[in-house]
């Protein structure tokens, strides 16, 4: 049996990088431009952390968290426009807003370090990508979709990432948003955990294109990605 040709394979664009590098905005716009669904894998880890909290499962309990991933009923509902967030559902319940709190950010980083959690969510992520997608996370190009034809690693300097994350929180929470210093500390702690864990740490795939968004606008990053994806499609 021969391998399926590239033309027959679902198109997967993998975008990895640390928190606050602009992945979410960029991935959303790239997905809209290519007419592909957006697979926000951070949202899956966030939803798992939320469900664990509600069920009284500790974020350090690898086995119990692994059990929670079995048939985890996560679904995404496409956004009405590229600028608005897609809906994130666990079963019938929308958790779109609740999973974005600083507490759940920390929980997602903790639960995602456990091997039974990563293993348990692997097939779910691949099933959600069956028809192609723009996949955003930490290990898209390295572990979940190692054969993706287009891989990008989006970075930005820590100060720029903290400022962006802070601006997002101020836009959402107004005066109740944490201070810039608190956001910077939180990002540094999560980065260290996400990059230092033993299983599927945040790292750039050997065949990924690195893009530093510190001095690029989101539109410039989107354009660079689209140019590369379209050049690849033209060659295929
Ligand atoms: O991208 P995000 O901030 O929504 O991700 C939340 C956490 O989930 C992040 O701290 C690390 C983890 N994560 C992961 O380990 N692997 C992924 N593919 C996506 C997110």
Boltz pocket constraint, residues with backbone or C-beta under 6 A from the ligand:
constraints:
  - pocket:
      binder: B
      contacts: [[A, 19], [A, 41], [A, 42], [A, 43], [A, 45], [A, 46], [A, 105], [A, 108], [A, 109], [A, 112], [A, 113], [A, 136], [A, 137], [A, 138], [A, 139], [A, 140], [A, 190], [A, 194], [A, 200]]
      max_distance: 6.0
